[in-house]
Structure formats: C-alpha cells, structure tokens
Amino acid sequence: MIADRYELIREIRIGGMGAVFEAVDRRLERPVALKFLEPSLVTNDEHVARFHREALAAGRIGHPNICDVRDRGITDDGLHFIVMELLEGTTLFDLIQAEGPLPPQRAVPIILGVLSALGAAHRAGIIHRDLKPENIFLVISEEGSETVKLL
C-alpha cells in the first residue's frame, strides 16, 4: 500500500525517470496508475522539482488529450509518486513497432490529438520537454473508438 490508499497491482513500464505501476485507489475504488521517480534521482533537487511540476502542470490543464493527474506525494521511505488515470491501449511507439509506418489516414488523427494537447499546454504556459512516440498513448474505448493521450 502506498500512502495508505493506493494498492499496487503490477508494474506497467520502467523508463529513464522511474517506473509506472497499475494500482487501485482504495478510497475511491477505481483503477489508477502510479508513477514513481527513480530513487537515484531523489538526491537531485532539479529532478524532484521537475517531477512535481509535471504533476501540477498536467493536473492544471484538464484537456481530454492529456493524461489526467489526480494526486502526488512522497512515501514514508522517500519515494516520490504521481497518481494518474489508468490508460488502456498502446503507445504510438509500440504501434509503429508492430505495424511499421502509419498511413496518413491513421497518422493524421493521432497528430491532431497531439497538437490539440500541446496547444492546451502552451496556452497554460507549459512546454512538453519529452515529446516522443513513447509519450503518446492511444486509448481504445470499449466501443472501439480511439483517443490520443499525451503523457
């Protein structure tokens, strides 16, 4: 349990800045994703500040093409974390790896979703510093529709 609230279920992905886990918010009984800052980066004040700014910035924007941030905190043993909506689908990176170059009719809606998210971020005074296919997520609804989410 993290912060007496979030029960970790499984590791989703490990990246350069940390790891992301699927979890359950036990207070609200809903699935969430927890992103932890890599412990070795906790000693660097700039990395810690950037991590927490990311949470505040994403939570402030409130755009349908930006992953929603719901909480942030520090565990008793000093791990910094961000709580986000749990996304089901695939990254643009994984899609390109599986299918190769995307035809324009597939790529254009994805890029339009990314541009919409970036426009909202820029209007809020926020610059995305790590725009890459790994940070573009394609959420597939139960009905089969696709929504682009910028991480």
NORUR-V978819 format. One record per backbone hydrogen bond with DSSP energy under -1.0 kcal/mol. CO is the residue of the C=O (numbers start at 1). NH is the residue of the N-H. Records with the same first field share a line. If there is no record, write none. Layout:
# NORUR-V978819
CO->NH / NH
This chain:
# NORUR-V978819
2->5 / 6
5->26
6->2
7->24
10->22
13->20
17->38
18->15
19->36
20->12 / 13
21->34
22->9 / 10
23->32
24->7
25->29 / 30
30->25
32->23
33->84
34->21
35->82
36->19
38->41
39->42
41->44
44->48
45->49
46->50
47->51
48->52
49->53
50->54
51->55
52->56
53->57
54->58
55->59
56->60
57->61
58->62
63->66
65->150
68->85
71->83
73->81
75->78
79->75
80->37
81->73
82->35
83->70 / 71
84->33
88->140
90->138
91->95
92->96
93->97
94->98
95->99
96->100
103->106 / 107
104->108
107->111
108->112
109->113
110->114
111->115
112->116
113->117
114->118
115->119
116->120
117->121
118->122
119->123
120->124
121->126
122->125
132->135
133->93 / 136
135->151
136->92
137->149
138->90
139->147
141->144
145->141
147->139
149->137
150->67
